[in-house]
Amino acid sequence: MLTCLPQSLCSWDFRVVRSGESIASIKTHFLTEQGSIHLQNQEWTIRKISFISGQWTLERDGNILGKAHKQNIFRRTFDVEFENSQWILKAKSAFGRGFEILHNNRPIGMIDPVHTFTRRATISCPEELPLPTQLFCFWLAMITWRRAQNSNGGA
């Protein structure tokens, strides 16, 4: 299990911890839905295709290795592709903040806030799911949380 800890009380940047050891960091751009993942001495860049699109890429050294596409503007569901494998990241319920990761329509992982009033979260996935994919999925879930907070005026 991975634990995602915000860098500070109001930050959308995270430190990712496994068994008490920091293994990655996730950074967001302040005004855009773009960012980066620093993992194993490598930087992965997350880019949004255009301002109004629901599409992102996960890149390393200028090469696109992953993609995500929001299925519908009214649903919190993403098609995620990484190195020719495909998953679906989907909100568990209409009102909760938890997400599940599906492969072949079967749940294989979860992304959940630690509790209602925190940005701290856990990622529970099998080791077969590549770590960059797990972190990319967390980043997508976190962006939906940030959108919700911004639309609620910080509430």
C-alpha positions as CSV (number, residue, x, y, z in Angstrom):
1,M,0.0,0.0,0.0
2,L,1.1,3.5,-0.8
3,T,0.3,6.6,1.3
4,C,0.1,10.0,-0.3
5,L,0.9,12.8,2.0
6,P,0.3,16.5,1.1
7,Q,3.4,18.7,1.3
8,S,1.6,21.1,3.5
9,L,-1.9,21.9,4.8
10,C,-3.1,23.7,1.6
11,S,-0.9,22.0,-0.9
12,W,-1.9,19.8,-3.8
13,D,1.7,18.5,-4.1
14,F,2.3,15.1,-2.5
15,R,5.0,12.9,-1.1
16,V,4.4,9.1,-1.7
17,V,5.4,6.7,1.0
18,R,5.7,2.9,1.1
19,S,6.6,1.1,4.3
20,G,7.7,4.4,5.9
21,E,10.1,5.3,3.0
22,S,9.5,8.1,0.5
23,I,9.5,6.6,-3.0
24,A,8.0,9.4,-5.1
25,S,6.7,13.0,-5.2
26,I,3.8,14.4,-7.2
27,K,3.7,18.1,-8.2
28,T,0.9,20.0,-9.7
29,H,1.0,23.3,-11.6
30,F,-0.8,25.9,-9.7
31,L,-3.2,27.2,-12.4
32,T,-3.4,24.2,-14.8
33,E,-4.2,20.5,-14.7
34,Q,-0.7,19.5,-15.5
35,G,2.1,18.4,-13.3
36,S,4.9,15.8,-12.7
37,I,5.8,12.7,-10.9
38,H,9.3,12.1,-9.6
39,L,9.9,8.4,-9.2
40,Q,13.2,6.4,-9.0
41,N,15.4,9.3,-10.1
42,Q,13.2,9.9,-13.2
43,E,10.7,12.7,-13.9
44,W,7.4,11.9,-15.6
45,T,5.6,14.9,-17.0
46,I,1.8,15.0,-17.0
47,R,0.4,17.3,-19.8
48,K,-3.2,18.2,-20.6
49,I,-3.8,18.1,-24.3
50,S,-5.7,21.4,-24.4
51,F,-7.4,23.7,-22.0
52,I,-10.9,22.3,-22.7
53,S,-10.0,18.7,-23.4
54,G,-10.4,15.8,-21.0
55,Q,-7.2,14.2,-22.2
56,W,-3.8,13.9,-20.5
57,T,-0.5,12.3,-21.4
58,L,2.2,10.8,-19.1
59,E,5.6,11.4,-20.7
60,R,9.2,10.6,-19.9
61,D,12.1,12.1,-21.8
62,G,9.7,13.5,-24.4
63,N,8.1,10.1,-25.1
64,I,4.4,9.5,-24.4
65,L,4.2,6.4,-22.3
66,G,0.7,6.8,-20.9
67,K,-2.6,8.5,-21.7
68,A,-5.8,9.2,-19.9
69,H,-9.2,10.3,-21.3
70,K,-12.2,11.5,-19.2
71,Q,-15.1,9.5,-20.6
72,N,-17.8,12.0,-19.9
73,I,-17.8,15.5,-18.5
74,F,-20.5,14.5,-16.0
75,R,-18.8,11.4,-14.6
76,R,-15.6,10.9,-12.7
77,T,-14.4,8.1,-15.0
78,F,-11.1,7.9,-17.0
79,D,-9.8,5.5,-19.5
80,V,-6.1,5.0,-18.7
81,E,-3.5,3.5,-20.9
82,F,0.1,2.7,-20.1
83,E,2.6,0.7,-22.2
84,N,-0.2,-0.9,-24.2
85,S,-2.3,-2.0,-21.2
86,Q,-5.6,-0.4,-20.3
87,W,-7.5,0.3,-17.1
88,I,-10.5,2.4,-16.0
89,L,-10.3,4.8,-13.1
90,K,-13.8,5.2,-11.8
91,A,-15.4,7.0,-8.8
92,K,-16.8,4.4,-6.4
93,S,-19.9,6.4,-5.7
94,A,-21.6,9.6,-6.9
95,F,-20.8,11.4,-3.7
96,G,-17.7,9.9,-2.2
97,R,-14.1,10.7,-3.1
98,G,-12.8,7.1,-3.4
99,F,-11.8,5.7,-6.8
100,E,-11.4,2.1,-8.0
101,I,-9.1,0.9,-10.8
102,L,-10.7,-1.6,-13.1
103,H,-9.0,-4.0,-15.5
104,N,-11.3,-6.1,-17.8
105,N,-14.3,-4.7,-15.8
106,R,-12.9,-6.1,-12.5
107,P,-11.7,-4.0,-9.6
108,I,-8.0,-4.4,-9.0
109,G,-7.1,-1.4,-7.0
110,M,-8.4,1.5,-4.8
111,I,-7.5,5.1,-4.2
112,D,-9.1,6.4,-1.0
113,P,-8.8,9.5,1.2
114,V,-7.8,8.6,4.7
115,H,-10.9,10.4,6.0
116,T,-13.4,13.0,4.9
117,F,-11.5,16.1,5.9
118,T,-8.0,15.4,4.6
119,R,-6.0,15.3,1.4
120,R,-4.0,12.3,2.7
121,A,-4.8,9.2,0.7
122,T,-3.9,5.6,0.2
123,I,-3.4,3.6,-3.0
124,S,-4.0,-0.1,-2.8
125,C,-3.0,-2.0,-5.9
126,P,-1.4,-5.3,-6.9
127,E,2.4,-5.1,-7.6
128,E,1.6,-6.1,-11.2
129,L,0.1,-2.6,-11.8
130,P,3.1,-0.5,-12.8
131,L,4.0,2.1,-10.2
132,P,3.9,5.0,-12.7
133,T,0.3,3.9,-13.6
134,Q,-0.7,3.9,-10.0
135,L,0.7,7.4,-9.4
136,F,-0.9,8.6,-12.7
137,C,-4.3,7.3,-11.5
138,F,-3.8,9.0,-8.1
139,W,-2.9,12.2,-9.9
140,L,-6.2,12.0,-11.9
141,A,-8.2,11.3,-8.8
142,M,-6.5,14.2,-7.0
143,I,-7.3,16.6,-9.9
144,T,-11.0,15.7,-9.5
145,W,-10.7,16.5,-5.7
146,R,-9.1,19.8,-6.5
147,R,-11.8,20.6,-9.1
148,A,-14.5,19.9,-6.5
149,Q,-12.8,22.0,-3.9
150,N,-12.4,24.9,-6.3
151,S,-16.1,24.7,-7.4
152,N,-17.2,24.7,-3.8
153,G,-15.2,27.9,-3.1
154,G,-12.7,26.1,-0.9
155,A,-15.4,24.3,1.2
